[in-house]
Amino acid sequence: MVEPIHPPQTPKGALQIDLGVIEAAAARIRPHIYKTPLLESPRLNNFLGYRLLVKAESLQHTGSFKLRGATNAVWSLSDDVRHVVAFSSGNHAQGVARAVTTRGIKATIVMPEDTPATKIEGTKAYGADIITYNRYTESREDIGAALSEKYKANLIKPYDDVRVIAGQGTVGLEISQQTAEMGIAPDAVLCCCGGGGLIAGLGIAVHAHTPETVIWCSEPKFYDDTKRSLETGSIQQADTDKSSICDAIVTPEPGTLTFPINRQHLSGGAVISDDQALKAVATLFKHLKIVVEPGGAVAVAAALTGQVPSGVDTVVAVASGGNIDSDMFNRALDAGAFF
């Protein structure tokens, strides 16, 4: 296998990711991923007063969009690479763990001690070795770098990696293709944002097809660092002293590779409380019959709480992951749907 050519792993390199790079990623990962549907509910549309299409990445293999970027990274490796290292709160971990099985190589994953049990179980099920750490007192970046050196392994970061950004961009590519087939162009696309890899790749792909579409990030309360970074023009820190049930998208600051892209493509954002995230989980289950984790539901929560660009007629919201523990899902059902 000849190693694919990718832009450099630098902020300038990240800005070289274009539609062609994302289309190449789509071809590379096609045998290993599921093209997820766009779902809608007439009752939701009536409630909102506009058309809402939900990109159900919670139905992806491993339960998250993260498989896309992980698979693109793994299948971009040269044949002499036999070990990879990744750090993740769970969804990227499962994506990398599954992706390496398709190439017959080994994975070591660094995960927070408080990772939901279902994500640890899923990662172990694919055969990865897991090393845990305290997300509030230890640096996963430092641990991952040390392990990469120890094992002479390739490090696959969860968002600050051009291969991962390009792979995640296939979500936006599918959205553009699916809406075009429906004869519509979305006024806005709402997407969760942690480190910003998904929304960065998505923004590139969507704007290549419909430049007028507004791209809007959605983040947990206290972790709205991308929204504030966009407003100030420089990278801002999250309030990491605060906790959030949206574990999948709790990051200390925007990525150094993702933020330059997101400055070009994002126009604003929403901030979602834990209660709103739980109610969005319950609403998605009630009206679309899908199971979504809190962090994966924040984009839909933005729509349900009116945190969308003004004057929209058609909105796409990405339900990015469905790896939720039974206890958390019961909490969501107890919180109840928005209607």
ZIZI-V245628 format. One record per residue. N is the residue number from 0. OMEGA is omega in whole degrees, -180 to 180 (* if undefined). Layout:
[[N/OMEGA] [N/OMEGA]]
This chain:
[[0/177] [1/-177] [2/179] [3/177] [4/179] [5/173] [6/179] [7/180] [8/-180] [9/176] [10/178] [11/177] [12/179] [13/180] [14/176] [15/176] [16/180] [17/-178] [18/180] [19/178] [20/-180] [21/177] [22/176] [23/177] [24/180] [25/179] [26/-178] [27/-173] [28/-173] [29/-179] [30/-169] [31/-177] [32/179] [33/174] [34/-172] [35/-175] [36/165] [37/-177] [38/173] [39/179] [40/176] [41/180] [42/176] [43/180] [44/179] [45/179] [46/-175] [47/-177] [48/174] [49/-178] [50/178] [51/175] [52/-177] [53/177] [54/-167] [55/177] [56/173] [57/179] [58/179] [59/170] [60/-174] [61/175] [62/-177] [63/174] [64/-174] [65/179] [66/-176] [67/-179] [68/179] [69/-179] [70/178] [71/179] [72/-178] [73/-179] [74/171] [75/-178] [76/174] [77/-174] [78/-179] [79/177] [80/-177] [81/-176] [82/174] [83/175] [84/176] [85/170] [86/-169] [87/173] [88/174] [89/-175] [90/175] [91/178] [92/-180] [93/178] [94/179] [95/-178] [96/179] [97/-177] [98/-178] [99/178] [100/180] [101/177] [102/176] [103/177] [104/-171] [105/177] [106/170] [107/-174] [108/176] [109/-175] [110/177] [111/178] [112/-176] [113/176] [114/176] [115/-174] [116/-178] [117/180] [118/176] [119/179] [120/-179] [121/180] [122/178] [123/-176] [124/178] [125/173] [126/-180] [127/171] [128/-176] [129/173] [130/-177] [131/179] [132/177] [133/-174] [134/-177] [135/-177] [136/-178] [137/-179] [138/178] [139/178] [140/180] [141/179] [142/-180] [143/179] [144/180] [145/179] [146/178] [147/178] [148/-178] [149/-175] [150/-175] [151/-174] [152/175] [153/-180] [154/177] [155/-178] [156/-174] [157/179] [158/-179] [159/-178] [160/-175] [161/179] [162/179] [163/179] [164/180] [165/178] [166/178] [167/180] [168/178] [169/173] [170/178] [171/177] [172/178] [173/178] [174/-179] [175/180] [176/-177] [177/179] [178/177] [179/178] [180/178] [181/180] [182/-179] [183/172] [184/-177] [185/175] [186/-179] [187/170] [188/179] [189/-176] [190/175] [191/179] [192/170] [193/174] [194/172] [195/-178] [196/-180] [197/-175] [198/177] [199/179] [200/179] [201/-179] [202/178] [203/-176] [204/-178] [205/-178] [206/174] [207/-179] [208/-179] [209/-175] [210/-177] [211/-180] [212/178] [213/177] [214/-169] [215/179] [216/176] [217/-173] [218/177] [219/173] [220/-177] [221/-179] [222/179] [223/-175] [224/178] [225/178] [226/-180] [227/177] [228/176] [229/-178] [230/-178] [231/-179] [232/178] [233/-175] [234/179] [235/-178] [236/171] [237/177] [238/-172] [239/174] [240/-179] [241/179] [242/178] [243/176] [244/-179] [245/-171] [246/-175] [247/-175] [248/176] [249/180] [250/-174] [251/-178] [252/176] [253/180] [254/179] [255/175] [256/-175] [257/-174] [258/177] [259/176] [260/-176] [261/174] [262/-179] [263/-168] [264/-177] [265/-178] [266/-178] [267/-178] [268/180] [269/178] [270/-170] [271/177] [272/177] [273/-179] [274/179] [275/178] [276/179] [277/-180] [278/176] [279/176] [280/-180] [281/-180] [282/178] [283/178] [284/-177] [285/-170] [286/179] [287/177] [288/175] [289/180] [290/-176] [291/177] [292/-177] [293/180] [294/179] [295/-176] [296/-172] [297/178] [298/176] [299/176] [300/177] [301/178] [302/-175] [303/179] [304/175] [305/-180] [306/-178] [307/175] [308/-178] [309/173] [310/-178] [311/174] [312/180] [313/-177] [314/171] [315/175] [316/-179] [317/170] [318/-160] [319/-178] [320/-177] [321/-178] [322/-175] [323/175] [324/180] [325/179] [326/180] [327/179] [328/176] [329/175] [330/180] [331/179] [332/177] [333/179] [334/176] [335/179] [336/176] [337/174] [338/*]]
